């Protein structure tokens, strides 16, 4: 069963996986009964989470079987809930690129959000477009989310600059990426084109780069100022283990000043 699950996860196209997950979530609470781990987004507890990732970057006990959150989603949720006014501000205009299923319905239902989603092909997107050229006017959004996208695009600086353009002065963004903290600088090689080689070098078959410690500098080159939210400065080890957060993960808050 585990091998079939891993095969489907790494083989089926993302839109189809999103649709199938709606079926799976009805059985998950019964298949993974327990209280060893908890997802702060769906607020359900389980005996364990599912494994996730490619053969190069595979991780055990990380994917919530109900709402499909990963470590990065749970960290972002905790930041939004405990460190920001995202849920309490009177009115926020939000642009969510490549909207994650675990957040979509919750954000859509929030009365304080004017919520717009965009993606090249996701069935959750209100608008479909290429991120290199966003078909929206300048200075519109208070908050922007664009997670695990910049490792896929041809020109991350162009995409980040476009997101900077459509944000209001005083707005902020969360743009998470896979990050290799053993690398000082981001690894790119245009000669690496096969899916197998890309997985080996960039951790996933459809990645075209692997960001290093210099990722905040990419955001700064696009106009943003960057604040760093360091997980271990805010949560103890018991909480990190309970929510299955990624040890040492950093969350970058990109601001338009």
N, C-alpha and C positions, 0 to 999 in steps of 0.2 A: 504493500500500500504506500509506504513512504517513497519508494522509488518511482511509482506512478505519479504521485503528487508532485515530486521534484521535476519529473519530465514535463508534466502539463504546465507547471509554473514557468518553466524556461522555454517552452515551445509555443504555447498558444499566444495569439496576438492580444495585446493589452485590452482593447475594447471587449473582446470575448471573455477574457478573464473577469472583467468588471461585471458583466452580466451573469456569469456563472456563480460569482461570489454571493449574489443575492439569494441563491438557492442554498448554498453551503451554510450560510449563517444561521439557518433554522435548525440545523442538526448539531452545530458546533457546541452549544452549551451542554448537550447530553454526552457527546463524545469526549469532551475534555473537562468533565466535572472535577472541581477541586478548588483550593484556595491558596495555592503556592505562589501564583503570580496574579497581578491585577492590571487591567488596562484602565488608565484614568479617563480615557475618552468615552468608552461605552460603559465604564464603571462595573464591569463584570470580572469575576475571578475564575481561574482555571487551574487545572493540575499542572499545565505547562502551556507555552505558546508553541506554534509550529516553527519549523526551520524555514530558512529563506536564503536566497542568493544563488549566484552562479557557482560552478565547481571551483573557481578560483577564490571567490569571496563568500563562501557558504557559511551561514551562521545558524546555530541551533537555538531553539527556545526564544524566538524574537517576534514572530508574526501572530498577532491576536487572531484567533480563529473566528471571532464574531464580526469585528469591524475592520479587520486587516491592517491595523496599525503596526508600524515598525518602531524601532527605537527613536528614529528621528521625528515621527509623528507625535509620539508620546511626550518627547521633550518639548516640541513646539507647543503642544496643547498646554503643558504645565507653565510654559513661559507666558502664553496668552492669558491664562487664567490668573496666575499669581503675580506677574511682573508687568502687566500692561493694562490699559483701559479698554481692550478690545471688546469685552463683554458688557462694559458699563458706560462707555461713552454715549452721549446723546444720539449722535448720528455719524457714521463713518461710511465713506464710499470706498468699496473694496474691489480690487481686481485680482482674481485668482487664476493664474496660468497653470495648466495641467492639473485641474482640481482633483485632490485625493478623495476617494470615495468615503473614507472615514470622516472627513470634514464636511463634505458637500451638503448633506441634508441638514446638518446642524447649523452651518453658516447661513444656508438659504432660509432657515426658519427664524433667524435672529431679527427681531423687529428694529434693532438699532443699526442694521447694515443695509446699505444700498449695494447689493452683491452682484457682480458681473464675473462670469467665467469665460476663459478663452483657451483654445488648444488647436493644434493642427487637425486632430481627428477624434478626440475623446467624445463619447456620447454624452458626457456630462457638461460639455461646453456650450455656452450660449452663442459664442462667436467662434468661427474657425478661421485661423490666419497663421501666417508665418511670423514668428516672433522677431525676426530681423526687421520687419516692417509692420508695426502695430497700426491698424487702421482706426486710431482714436486720437482725439485732440490732446494738446498739451495740458499739463497741470490739472488733472481731473481727480486723482485718487489719493485718499488719505493713507491707505494701506495696500500693499502689493505682496502677494505670495507667489513664488515661482520656484518650486522645489524639485531637485534632481532633473533639471532640464539643461543646464549649461554644459554638462558633459556630453550632450548629444548634438549640439548645434554647431554650425560651421564657424561662426564668429561670435564668441561669448561677449566680447566688448560691445559689439553692435547691439546685441540683444539687451544687455544691461543698460546701455545708453538709451535705448528705446523705452525701457521701463522707467528709467530716471526721468525721461521727458514727460511721460504721462502722469507722473506723481506730482502732487501739490508740494509747494514749499512747506516744510514741517512734517511731511509724510515720512513713513518708514516702511521698510520691506524686509521680508525673510526670504532668502534665496539659498536654500541648502544645496550642497553638492556632495558626492562621495569625495572624501579627502584622505589622502595618504600622508599621515603625519611623520612618516619616515623620510619624506622628500621635502627638501627645502623649496624647490621650485616645481611648477606644474610640468608634467610629462606629456609631450605631444610628438607625434611622428606621422607625417602625412603618408609615408610609404606603408604603414600598417593598415591594411584595408580588409582583410578577410575576417569574417566573424570569429573564427577560432583564434586568430592572432590578437584581435581586439580584446577578446575575453582574457587572454593570457596577460596582456600588457596593461589594459585599462579596466579590468575587473568584470566587464560585461560585453556581450557581443555587439551591442549597438552604441557603445561609448567610443568617442573619438579622442578623449584625453583623460588624464587622471590628475586632478588638482592636488597641489602640495600645500605646504604651510603658507605659501604666498597668495592663497586665494583672496584674502582681504584686500590685497593690492590690486587685484583685478576689479573689485568693486570700486575702489578709490579711483582707478583710472577712468571709470565710467561716470565719475562725478559724485559718488556717494561718500559720506563720512561713515565710519564703521565703529560700532560698539560691540564688544565681545561679552557674551553671556557664557560663563564657564560653569558647567554642570556641577562639578565637585565643590564649588564655592557656595552652592545653594541647597544641596541635598546630601544627606548622609548616606552611608553605604547601605543601610537597611532599606531606605526608600529606593535607591538606585536598583537594588536587587529585586525588590517587590514589583517595580514597574518595568523591569528589564530594560533599563536605559543603557546606552553605550558608554562605558567607562572612559572618561576624559574627553567626551564630545564637546565641541564648541559650537555655539549658536551665534551667528553674526547678524546683528541688526543694522541694516543699511539705511541711512537717513539722508534726506534731501534738505539741506539747510539753506 
